[in-house]
Amino acid sequence: MQAETDLPLVATGGIATGRGVAAVLAAGAAAAQLGTAFMLTPEAATSPAHRHALRGTAPTALTRAFTGRSARGIENRFMREHEPDSPLGYPEVHHLTAPIRAAARERGDADGFHLWAGQAHRLAAELPAGELVQRLTADAREALRSAQI
């Protein structure tokens, strides 16, 4: 298959394990970018209520309710109540809901602020970021070695 561009491709979205990293590298990506995988590391500025939600079983969904721009988060009451009527209005909706979200976060009310997370949020690891990177690297290398058999 012919590449569409000579620019390096960085794979994103749904990658949270070394095997996932290996898969996108084997498919031709120059690198893998992980986001949600790091949200439970001690270095992350993830609030306690958000950390609790990341450990839970609630599904994720796309929403514009918090900011007016589509993003994926763990479903909560705010999303369910406001998504059906949420306007396309970034950054206005973001500024309008900011005080509400800040107050909910301060109270630890996970139903009142955005819980941004990818679909693979249940794979997020609770270890220091450096250790997570070392684990991901070792697991990706092992997966790539195993695939060469």
ABEGO torsion letter per residue (X at the ends): XBBABABBBBBBEGBABAAAAAAAAAAGBABBBBAAAAAABAABABBAAAAAAAABABBBBBBAAAAGBBBBBBBBAAAAAAAAABBBAOAAAAAAAAAAAAAAAAAGBAAABBBBBBAAAAABBBBBAAAAAAAAAAAAAAAAAAAAX
